[in-house]
Amino acid sequence: MIAYLRGPILRRTDEVVVVEAGGIGYEVHLPAVVARALPRPADGEPQAVELHISYHATQNQPKPLLIGFLHEVEQEFFERFITVDGMGPTKAMKAIVHPIHVIADAIERKDTQFLRRLPGIGERTAEKVIATLHGKMGKYALLRGTEVRPQPVAEDFKAEVLEVLTQQLGHRPVEARRMVEEALRRQPGIASAEELFEEVYRVEQDAGVRT
């Protein structure tokens, strides 16, 4: 079983990287929040990466699926997340579009409204997530500010957030732009895609509570 990879990236797409380790190229899938946090290489320089790997292969799906994380605690959270009935590794990977402390906090607060907005997580699955993991997420919910995150250019992370809001979460482009611009007006000090997501959905959650 592969638990950790370190080496140069041979090829990169939006959410997949091929990492060379020991002369072998490993295809590693990345949750959206990890892909956004993965630093971009400087021009002309090879990009090296260290990834903690969640490895999956079954008799029905013998081709190994490697899912990568920048921090061991993210991998640990993921391994707990997939213990939910019906939450396979692919479904769980696609659902992690926010930092793990944001998702963990929603679980601890029993916020089904937030959870069912995650890609592939409907109301029934959100209820299963809470039933299985509530009371076990405190460690992860307290991680805010402890993770090392890059500081991208403002326009870059705005574009990342807009892309996820429209392509993954189903918001209309006009609505997504409004949500992003209002979040930045409220919190002009936002410096990353993760912080911008938090502010956007903090207000959406508050609006849901009021209605």
Summary of the structure (lengths in Angstrom):
residues: 211
radius of gyration: 17.3
end to end distance: 48.3
largest distance: 56.6
contacts: 611
relative contact order: 0.11
helix: 46%
strand: 17%
